[in-house]
């Protein structure tokens, strides 16, 4: 069954209207997420300077996982921040956990994800990503040392 040009235009118009309506509904939440993430990103070096990390590998991994989970950002930024963390003497386990959590877990963007995919899915995905960040970071560093 093929769609003729007479039927294609109304379908495109309808999907365009739905897309614009969805964007307008999500825009305030997206804007809030971006602004809040920007504030959190600015606070991360301050947390490091206060000595939030440097208490031992496991505790540092949990703290780095929590800090990385708060805001979601691009991987490129996390690599730069990870380099600064290593220069500051933070353990490689914590740095790796931070990078993975930064990219895969997002507490601040959770409402947007929940609007699109449902609360149950969003919470489960973030919880699993939080735990997996610890496991993958540990496996990565162990593999590097072998």
SEVO-108047 format. One record per residue: residue number from 1; residue in three letters; x, y, z of N, C-alpha, C in turn. Coordinates in steps of 0.05 Angstrom, whole numbers. Atoms other than C-alpha are relative to their C-alpha. Last residue first. Layout:
BEGIN
   i  aa    n.x    n.y    n.z   ca.x   ca.y   ca.z    c.x    c.y    c.z
 NUM Ala      X      Y      Z      X      Y      Z      X      Y      Z
...
END
This chain:
BEGIN
   i  aa    n.x    n.y    n.z   ca.x   ca.y   ca.z    c.x    c.y    c.z
 146 Unk     -8     28      6    935   -117    688     23      0    -20
 145 Unk    -23      8    -17    931    -46    716      9    -29     -5
 144 Unk    -24    -16      6    888    -20    660     25     -8     15
 143 Unk    -10      9     26    839    -78    667     25     16     -8
 142 Unk    -12     26     -4    831    -63    742     13    -10    -27
 141 Unk    -26     -5    -13    818     10    724     14    -26      5
 140 Unk    -18    -15     17    764     -8    674     28      4     12
 139 Unk    -10     19     20    732    -62    717     20     14    -19
 138 Unk    -17     19    -13    725    -13    775     13    -19    -20
 137 Unk    -25    -15     -8    697     41    731     20    -18     13
 136 Unk    -16     -5     24    648     -8    699     26     15      6
 135 Unk    -11     25      9    623    -32    767     18      4    -24
 134 Unk    -20     10    -19    615     37    797     13    -25    -10
 133 Unk    -23    -18      1    581     65    735     22     -9     19
 132 Unk    -18      9     21    537      3    733     24     19     -3
 131 Unk    -14     24    -10    506     21    800     21     -9    -21
 130 Unk    -16     -8    -24    488     92    778     17    -24     10
 129 Unk    -24    -13     10    466     67    708     18      9     23
 128 Unk    -18     20     11    419     18    741     26     13    -10
 127 Unk    -10     16    -22    388     72    784     20    -21    -10
 126 Unk    -20    -16    -15    383    120    725     12    -16     23
 125 Unk    -23     -3     17    349     68    680     22     15     15
 124 Unk    -15     25      2    302     47    735     25      3    -16
 123 Unk    -13      5    -26    282    119    750     16    -26     -1
 122 Unk    -22    -19     -5    271    136    677     14     -5     27
 121 Unk    -24      6     16    232     72    662     23     19      7
 120 Unk    -10     26     -8    184     81    720     26     -6    -16
 119 Unk    -15     -1    -25    175    155    708     13    -27      7
 118 Unk     15     10    -24    154    149    636     18      0     24
 117 Unk     -1     29     -1    194    156    571    -16    -13     23
 116 Unk     -1     14     27    185    227    547     -3    -30      2
 115 Unk     21    -10     17    161    262    610     -1    -15    -27
 114 Unk     25     12     -9    206    218    653    -24      9    -17
 113 Unk      0     28      9    267    237    612    -26    -13      8
 112 Unk      4      0     29    249    310    621     -1    -28    -10
 111 Unk     28     -7      7    238    301    696     -5      0    -30
 110 Unk     20     22     -4    304    262    703    -29      8     -7
 109 Unk     17      4     24    347    317    672    -21    -21      3
 108 Unk     13    -25      7    372    338    742    -18     -3    -25
 107 Unk     21     -5    -20    386    267    765    -15     26     -8
 106 Unk      8    -28     -1    424    247    703    -23      4     19
 105 Unk     21     -5    -20    464    183    698     -7     29      0
 104 Unk     22     20      1    502    160    636    -23      6     20
 103 Unk     11      4     27    551    216    618    -25    -17      1
 102 Unk      6    -26     13    569    244    686    -14     -4    -26
 101 Unk     25    -10    -12    564    175    718     -8     26    -13
 100 Unk     22     18      9    616    146    670    -26     11     11
  99 Unk      5     -2     29    664    205    678    -25    -16     -8
  98 Unk     11    -26      6    657    207    754     -7      3    -30
  97 Unk     28      0     -9    669    133    761    -14     26     -6
  96 Unk     15     16     19    732    139    720    -29     -2      7
  95 Unk      2    -16     25    757    197    763    -16    -16    -21
  94 Unk     20    -21     -3    740    160    827     -4     16    -26
  93 Unk     26     13     -4    777     96    807    -22     22      1
  92 Unk     10      7     26    836    138    781    -28    -14      1
  91 Unk     -5     28      8    846    168    850    -13     -6    -27
  90 Unk     23     18     -5    843    244    856      6    -27    -12
  89 Unk     -7     24    -16    911    277    857    -23    -18      7
  88 Unk      4     -7    -28    892    348    835      6    -24     18
  87 Unk    -22    -18     -8    923    333    767     -2      8     29
  86 Unk    -24     16     -3    876    273    763     24     17      7
  85 Unk      2     16    -24    816    317    777     25    -17      5
  84 Unk     -5    -18    -23    838    367    725     -2    -15     26
  83 Unk    -29     -7      1    843    312    673      7     18     23
  82 Unk    -14     23    -10    774    287    694     30      5      0
  81 Unk      3     -1    -29    745    357    684     15    -23     13
  80 Unk    -16    -22    -10    772    358    613     -1      2     30
  79 Unk    -28      7      4    745    289    599     19     22     10
  78 Unk     -8     18    -21    678    306    630     29     -8     -2
  77 Unk     -3    -15    -24    671    366    584     10    -17     23
  76 Unk    -24    -16      3    682    323    523      6     16     25
  75 Unk    -24     15     -7    631    272    548     26     17     -2
  74 Unk    -13     13     23    575    324    544     25    -15     10
  73 Unk    -15    -17     18    536    339    607     12    -16    -22
  72 Unk     -7     14     24    486    311    656     14     20    -18
  71 Unk      4    -15     25    483    339    726      9    -18    -24
  70 Unk     18    -23     -4    473    304    792     -6     14    -26
  69 Unk     28      6      6    500    236    773    -18     24      1
  68 Unk      3      3     29    573    258    768    -29     -5     -8
  67 Unk     -5    -26     12    572    283    840     -6     -1    -30
  66 Unk     22    -18     -7    539    219    865      3     28    -13
  65 Unk     24      9     14    586    174    826    -23     19      7
  64 Unk     -3     -8     28    646    215    849    -25     -8    -16
  63 Unk      3    -29      1    623    208    922      1     10    -29
  62 Unk     28     -6     -6    613    133    914     -6     30     -2
  61 Unk     16      9     23    680    124    879    -29      7      4
  60 Unk     -4    -19     22    715    166    931    -17     -7    -24
  59 Unk     16    -24     -8    685    123    987      2     21    -22
  58 Unk     29      6      0    710     61    952    -17     24      6
  57 Unk     12      7     26    779     87    934    -30     -4      0
  56 Unk     -2     29      6    798    122    998    -16     -7    -24
  55 Unk      5     14    -25    782    191   1029      4    -31     -3
  54 Unk    -26      5    -12    811    236    974     -2    -15     27
  53 Unk    -12     25      8    748    268    947     27     -2     14
  52 Unk     22     20      1    702    321    977     11    -27     -8
  51 Unk    -10     26     -9    765    360    995    -22    -21      1
  50 Unk      7      3    -28    737    431    993      9    -27     11
  49 Unk    -19    -16    -16    775    441    927     -6     -2     30
  48 Unk    -26     14      0    737    382    896     20     16     18
  47 Unk      3     24    -17    670    411    917     27    -14      2
  46 Unk      1     -9    -27    691    479    888     -2    -24     19
  45 Unk    -27     -6    -10    711    446    823      1     10     29
  44 Unk    -16     24     -3    641    415    819     29      6      8
  43 Unk     -6      7    -28    602    479    834     19    -23      3
  42 Unk    -17    -20    -12    605    508    764      8     -7     28
  41 Unk    -27      3     12    577    444    735     20     20     11
  40 Unk    -13     23    -12    519    448    784     28     -4    -11
  39 Unk     -8     -7    -28    500    517    762     15    -22     13
  38 Unk    -22    -20      1    502    498    689      9      8     27
  37 Unk    -25     15      7    460    436    703     24     19     -1
  36 Unk     -8     14    -24    407    480    736     26    -16     -4
  35 Unk     -9    -20    -19    403    526    676     10    -13     25
  34 Unk    -25    -12     10    400    468    626     11     21     20
  33 Unk    -21     20     -3    347    431    667     27     11     -9
  32 Unk     -7      2    -29    305    494    674     22    -20      4
  31 Unk    -14    -24     -7    307    506    599      9     -1     29
  30 Unk    -27      1     11    289    434    585     16     24      8
  29 Unk    -14     19    -16    229    439    632     29     -3    -10
  28 Unk     -6    -11    -27    205    503    600     16    -19     18
  27 Unk    -19    -22     -1    215    474    530      5     11     27
  26 Unk    -25      7    -13    180    407    540     19     23      4
  25 Unk      6     11    -26    108    429    526     26     -6     16
  24 Unk      9    -22    -17    130    474    469     -6    -10     28
  23 Unk    -23    -17     -6    171    417    439     -9     23     19
  22 Unk    -17     14    -19    112    368    445     24     18      8
  21 Unk     14      1    -26     65    418    411     17    -14     22
  20 Unk     -1    -27    -11    115    432    355    -13      0     28
  19 Unk    -28     -5     -8    124    357    343      3     28     13
  18 Unk     -5     15    -24     49    344    343     29      5     10
  17 Unk     15    -12    -22     37    400    294      6    -14     26
  16 Unk    -13    -25     -6     92    373    248    -13     15     23
  15 Unk    -24      7    -16     62    303    252     16     25      7
  14 Unk      9     10    -27     -6    330    231     25     -7     17
  13 Unk     11    -23    -16     23    372    174     -7     -9     28
  12 Unk    -22    -16     -7     64    313    148     -8     24     17
  11 Unk    -15     15    -20      4    267    149     24     16     10
  10 Unk     14     -2    -26    -39    320    114     15    -15     22
   9 Unk     -1    -27    -11     15    327     60    -16      2     26
   8 Unk    -25     -5    -13     23    252     48      1     27     14
   7 Unk      2     10    -28    -49    235     32     25      7     16
   6 Unk     23    -12    -13    -53    276    -32     -3     -7     29
   5 Unk     -7    -27     -8     18    256    -50    -23     14     13
   4 Unk     -1    -19     22     -3    183    -51      7     28     11
   3 Unk     14    -25     -7     14    135      4      4     19    -23
   2 Unk    -16    -24      2     31     66    -21    -17     25      8
   1 Unk     17    -23      0      0      0      0     18     25      0
END
